[in-house]
Amino acid sequence: MTFLLGNSYFIEGGKMSEVQLMTIEEAALFLNLKVSKIRKDIFYKTIPYYKIGSLIRFKKDELLKWLDQKIVPPMNSNQFRS
């Protein structure tokens, strides 16, 4: 059984763990993005988030995974030569 208490997410049974949930403003600060960019990504559902009633929350580890998917690999130096 899982339940939400304040800003922490608890898992009942076995080992109890705590995960901090971030607000939109905290997520924007963490990712160094504008709040408007986060809200746009929420609207288009391109960023992982939780909706708890009318509240939007983010988990740090999921934001890091999302960010890793945005990486652009470096080009091979041979691709610059004609």
C-alpha positions as CSV (number, residue, x, y, z in Angstrom):
1,M,0.0,0.0,0.0
2,T,1.3,3.5,-0.9
3,F,0.2,6.8,0.3
4,L,1.2,10.5,0.2
5,L,1.9,12.6,3.3
6,G,2.9,16.2,2.8
7,N,5.8,16.4,0.4
8,S,7.0,12.9,1.0
9,Y,5.9,9.7,-0.7
10,F,6.0,6.6,1.5
11,I,5.8,2.9,0.7
12,E,4.2,0.7,3.3
13,G,5.5,-2.8,4.0
14,G,9.0,-4.0,4.2
15,K,11.4,-1.1,4.2
16,M,9.9,2.4,4.3
17,S,11.5,4.8,1.9
18,E,11.0,8.5,1.4
19,V,11.1,10.5,-1.8
20,Q,10.9,14.2,-1.9
21,L,8.4,15.7,-4.4
22,M,9.1,19.0,-6.0
23,T,6.8,21.8,-7.0
24,I,6.9,23.4,-10.5
25,E,9.0,26.2,-9.2
26,E,11.5,23.8,-7.5
27,A,11.7,21.6,-10.6
28,A,12.4,24.7,-12.8
29,L,15.1,25.8,-10.3
30,F,16.6,22.3,-10.2
31,L,16.7,22.0,-14.1
32,N,17.7,25.6,-14.5
33,L,14.7,26.2,-16.8
34,K,12.0,28.9,-16.7
35,V,8.7,28.0,-15.0
36,S,6.9,28.8,-18.2
37,K,9.0,26.0,-20.0
38,I,8.0,23.5,-17.3
39,R,4.3,24.5,-17.6
40,K,4.5,24.1,-21.4
41,D,6.1,20.6,-21.0
42,I,3.3,19.7,-18.5
43,F,0.6,20.9,-21.0
44,Y,2.1,18.9,-23.8
45,K,2.9,16.0,-21.5
46,T,6.5,15.8,-22.4
47,I,7.9,15.8,-18.9
48,P,7.1,13.2,-16.2
49,Y,4.9,14.5,-13.4
50,Y,2.4,13.5,-10.8
51,K,-1.0,15.1,-10.4
52,I,-2.4,15.0,-6.9
53,G,-5.8,16.6,-6.9
54,S,-5.0,20.0,-8.5
55,L,-1.3,19.9,-7.5
56,I,1.6,19.1,-9.9
57,R,4.6,17.4,-8.4
58,F,7.9,15.9,-9.7
59,K,10.3,13.3,-8.5
60,K,14.0,14.2,-8.8
61,D,15.1,10.8,-10.1
62,E,12.5,10.9,-12.9
63,L,13.5,14.4,-13.9
64,L,17.2,13.3,-14.1
65,K,16.1,10.4,-16.4
66,W,14.1,12.7,-18.5
67,L,17.1,15.1,-18.8
68,D,19.4,12.2,-19.8
69,Q,17.0,11.5,-22.7
70,K,17.6,15.0,-24.0
71,I,21.4,14.6,-24.5
72,V,22.7,15.3,-28.0
73,P,25.8,13.1,-28.6
74,P,28.9,14.8,-30.0
75,M,29.6,14.5,-33.7
76,N,32.5,12.4,-35.0
77,S,35.2,14.7,-36.3
78,N,35.1,12.9,-39.6
79,Q,31.6,14.2,-40.2
80,F,33.0,17.7,-40.6
81,R,35.2,16.8,-43.5
82,S,34.0,16.8,-47.1
